[in-house]
Amino acid sequence: MESADTQTRLNIAPLAANTSLRTLAYDAIKKAITEMDMYGQESEIRLDERQLSHDLGVSRTPIREALTVLEQEGFVRSVPRRGIFVVRKSKREIIDMIVVWAALESMAARLAASRATDRELAELRELFHDFEGEAPADHMNEYSNANIRFHQNIIRLGGCEMIAEMTENLFIHIRGIRAVSVRQENRSERSLQEHRGIIAALVARDADLAERLVREHTLGLAAHVEKHGKFPS
């Protein structure tokens, strides 16, 4: 196991020259944090400012400015004499976030039942095409990614900008939680069946059913985290 002070190297590429390097650095670092396995390790996640500067191909000034903004937004925290750490939520905070997500995504599903086009719903179904006749557990990384895209698309298909904005910052934690939990207690197979039920309700344009199934699906995640989750205290 890594020590608490082990520095984490984010998966990011150098930035192109631009007059707004702080903005580019902010976007790159936030994206990398969103995509990392935030809750898949027990040790704290410490960022190395010098390494970020090297990886992004810019001076440390825009890196510091970007990290300051990310700290103001609650994504990282600065600890005197220790460094910059990625913020991870406590178990109680995570459960509360999932409950909020359930309310927002279920409403997005209700809206999507009437707003999404037939082609968009076909594309939603296509996310799970590769798992027809195969167990999701046999392709866990691929299924985990499809699972994340599914929930993002439900929000998008709802067509409500306010819901999309409200879920944007929740997503950085919800993604990490789903990526860990889908590997536990055979949740991947159950998750796939529930996704298919949600898609069927959307295709049938049954707003009440789509809303209920999405809400129950996400609250099932909250119950799973309550019972099995091991997150920062």
C-alpha positions as a printed Julia matrix, in Angstrom:
233×3 Matrix{Float64}:
   0.0     0.0     0.0
   1.19    3.48   -0.8
   2.01    5.77    2.08
  -0.23    8.73    2.82
   2.37   11.09    1.4
   2.89    9.29   -1.91
   2.61   11.77   -4.75
   0.18   10.91   -7.54
   1.02   11.53  -11.18
  -2.11   12.44  -13.13
  -2.75   11.14  -16.64
  -2.46   14.39  -18.58
  -0.77   15.66  -21.75
   1.19   18.89  -22.38
  -0.81   22.04  -23.05
  -0.68   23.98  -26.3
   0.58   27.54  -26.08
  -2.31   29.84  -25.19
  -2.85   33.22  -23.57
  -5.04   31.6   -20.9
  -2.74   28.91  -19.59
  -4.42   28.99  -16.18
  -7.74   28.03  -17.76
  -6.14   25.27  -19.81
  -4.27   23.97  -16.75
  -7.48   24.09  -14.7
  -9.42   22.14  -17.33
  -6.66   19.54  -17.75
  -6.14   18.94  -14.03
  -9.87   18.81  -13.28
 -10.45   16.34  -16.11
  -7.6    14.15  -14.88
  -8.96   14.18  -11.32
 -12.43   13.29  -12.61
 -11.08   10.31  -14.53
  -8.8     8.95  -11.82
  -9.69    6.02   -9.55
 -10.36    8.38   -6.67
 -12.01    5.89   -4.32
 -10.13    2.81   -5.46
  -7.22    3.36   -3.06
  -7.01    3.86    0.66
  -4.09    6.28    0.81
  -4.45   10.02    0.35
  -3.91   11.36   -3.15
  -1.2    14.03   -3.14
  -0.44   16.08   -6.26
   3.05   17.19   -7.24
   3.06   20.75   -8.52
   6.46   20.29  -10.17
   5.34   17.12  -11.93
   2.16   18.81  -13.15
   4.25   21.64  -14.55
   6.46   19.15  -16.39
   3.57   17.03  -17.71
   1.57   20.02  -18.94
   4.6    21.77  -20.42
   4.01   25.09  -18.67
   5.58   27.04  -15.82
   4.45   26.49  -12.26
   2.6    29.83  -12.14
  -0.51   28.73  -14.11
  -0.42   25.42  -12.22
  -0.56   27.25   -8.89
  -3.35   29.5   -10.18
  -5.33   26.5   -11.43
  -4.89   24.66   -8.14
  -6.07   27.74   -6.25
  -9.3    27.76   -8.25
  -9.74   24.01   -7.76
  -9.26   24.47   -4.03
 -11.89   27.22   -3.96
 -14.27   24.83   -5.71
 -13.54   22.06   -3.23
 -11.71   19.61   -5.49
  -8.31   19.86   -3.82
  -7.05   21.07   -0.45
  -3.77   22.6     0.57
  -2.16   21.26    3.75
   0.68   23.39    5.16
   4.09   21.69    4.94
   2.5    18.61    3.3
   1.22   19.67   -0.11
  -1.91   19.59   -2.27
  -4.36   16.72   -1.9
  -7.36   15.61   -3.92
 -10.5    15.99   -1.79
 -12.43   12.77   -1.19
 -15.75   12.77    0.58
 -16.67   10.93    3.75
 -19.1     8.02    3.63
 -21.94   10.2     4.95
 -21.22   12.91    2.4
 -21.08   10.34   -0.39
 -24.47    8.91    0.52
 -25.97   12.39    0.63
 -24.49   13.14   -2.79
 -25.96    9.96   -4.24
 -29.4    10.9    -2.89
 -29.14   14.32   -4.56
 -27.98   12.66   -7.79
 -30.97   10.29   -7.63
 -33.36   13.23   -7.46
 -31.71   15.07  -10.35
 -31.13   12.1   -12.65
 -34.63   10.71  -12.13
 -36.09   14.06  -13.19
 -33.76   14.08  -16.19
 -35.1    10.62  -17.1
 -38.68   11.89  -16.86
 -37.81   14.72  -19.24
 -35.85   12.42  -21.55
 -38.9    10.18  -21.99
 -40.5    12.92  -24.07
 -37.48   14.91  -25.27
 -34.99   12.28  -26.44
 -35.15   11.25  -30.08
 -35.49    7.63  -31.19
 -31.92    7.78  -32.5
 -30.6     9.04  -29.16
 -32.34    6.22  -27.3
 -30.94    3.71  -29.79
 -27.47    5.1   -29.06
 -28.16    4.73  -25.33
 -28.96    1.06  -25.87
 -25.86    0.67  -28.03
 -23.67    1.47  -25.02
 -24.32   -2.06  -23.77
 -24.24   -3.86  -27.11
 -20.87   -5.47  -26.36
 -22.32   -7.13  -23.26
 -25.1    -9.01  -25.03
 -24.61  -12.67  -24.15
 -21.53  -11.93  -22.03
 -21.18  -11.25  -18.34
 -20.2    -7.63  -17.57
 -17.79   -8.98  -14.95
 -15.71  -10.5   -17.76
 -15.1    -7.01  -19.19
 -15.2    -4.91  -16.06
 -13.24   -1.88  -17.21
 -15.29   -1.59  -20.39
 -18.54   -2.07  -18.51
 -17.58    0.44  -15.84
 -16.94    3.05  -18.53
 -20.23    2.25  -20.29
 -22.01    2.53  -16.94
 -20.61    6.03  -16.39
 -21.52    7.15  -19.92
 -25.05    5.81  -19.46
 -25.73    8.03  -16.47
 -24.1    11.04  -18.13
 -26.32   10.51  -21.16
 -29.5    10.31  -19.08
 -28.65   13.76  -17.72
 -27.88   15.05  -21.23
 -31.03   13.6   -22.81
 -33.16   15.35  -20.2
 -32.26   18.57  -21.96
 -32.31   20.7   -18.8
 -29.23   22.89  -18.51
 -29.78   23.55  -14.81
 -29.77   19.84  -13.99
 -26.63   19.39  -16.09
 -24.9    22.24  -14.24
 -25.94   20.98  -10.81
 -24.65   17.47  -11.51
 -21.36   18.56  -13.08
 -19.41   18.93   -9.85
 -21.19   15.99   -8.2
 -20.04   13.81  -11.07
 -16.37   13.9   -10.09
 -17.25   11.88   -6.95
 -20.22    9.9    -8.29
 -18.06    8.57  -11.11
 -15.43    7.31   -8.67
 -18.04    5.74   -6.42
 -19.77    3.92   -9.29
 -16.42    2.67  -10.63
 -15.65    1.01   -7.29
 -19.12   -0.26   -6.36
 -19.9    -1.86   -9.73
 -17.07   -4.33   -9.01
 -18.57   -5.4    -5.68
 -21.27   -7.91   -4.73
 -21.98   -8.84   -8.37
 -23.47   -5.39   -8.91
 -22.42   -5.28  -12.55
 -24.96   -7.91  -13.65
 -27.74   -6.33  -11.61
 -26.74   -2.91  -12.9
 -26.95   -4.08  -16.51
 -30.45   -5.49  -16.04
 -31.61   -2.27  -14.38
 -30.13   -0.21  -17.22
 -32.06   -2.28  -19.74
 -35.27   -1.69  -17.81
 -34.63    2.07  -17.8
 -33.96    2.09  -21.54
 -37.14    0.1   -22.2
 -39.17    2.62  -20.19
 -37.64    5.51  -22.14
 -38.31    3.8   -25.48
 -41.92    3.26  -24.39
 -42.07    6.99  -23.51
 -43.24    6.03  -20.02
 -42.04    9.02  -18.0
 -43.4     7.78  -14.67
 -41.69    4.41  -14.98
 -38.4     5.85  -16.27
 -38.28    8.3   -13.39
 -39.04    5.62  -10.8
 -36.53    3.1   -12.19
 -33.7     5.63  -12.31
 -34.45    6.8    -8.78
 -34.58    3.22   -7.43
 -31.42    2.3    -9.33
 -29.44    5.18   -7.84
 -30.86    4.79   -4.34
 -29.76    1.16   -4.61
 -26.23    2.5    -4.97
 -26.72    4.56   -1.81
 -27.87    1.47    0.08
 -24.87   -0.46   -1.21
 -22.46    2.25   -0.08
 -24.18    2.38    3.31
 -23.64   -1.37    3.75
 -20.33   -2.05    2.01
 -18.63    1.27    1.33
 -15.18    1.94    2.77
 -14.42    5.59    2.27
 -12.6     8.35    4.18
 -14.1     8.9     7.63
